[in-house]
């Protein structure tokens, strides 16, 4: 649990973060299966930006 505390997240915040990330991955998979490259690229970029922002905190 120490790592989450170092990140300043409660258990519930961490679970919400993981759930949102899971949903993003599922959405990316749907776009890939539908061969919707434009929406895939936009979503991928947003996800990566959000992860980069989280890592800089």
N, C-alpha and C positions, 0 to 999 in steps of 0.2 A: 504494500500500500504506500510505501514511502515515495515511490516515483510519482504517483498521482498527486500526492501532497506537494512535492517539489514543483509540479507543473501548476499548482494552484487550483486543482480541480477536485470537486467532491466525487464520491462514488457515482452519484446520479448524473453529474455533468459528464463524467467519463463515459458512462453507459450511453448517454444521449449522443455524445460525439461518435462513438463506435457505431451506434445504430444509424446515424445520419450518413456516415461513411459507407456502411453496408448498403444503404438505399442508393447512394450515388453509384456504387459499383454495379448494382443491379440495373440501374437506369442506363449506365454505359453499355452493359451487356445487351440490353434490349435494342439500343441504337445500332450496335455492331451487328446483331442478328438481322436487323431490318435493313442493313446496308445504308444506314442514314449517317454518312460520314460527316456531314456538316454539323448536325446536332451532337454527334459523338465528339468532334473536335472542340466545340464550344463548351460542352460539359466537362471534358477532360481538362481544358484550360482553367475553368473555374475551380475544379477540384484541386488541381496542382497549386493554384494561387492561394487557396485557402490553407492547404498544407504548409506551403512556404511561410505564410503569415503566422501560422501556429508555431512553427519551428523557430521563428525569430523572437518570440515573446520571452 
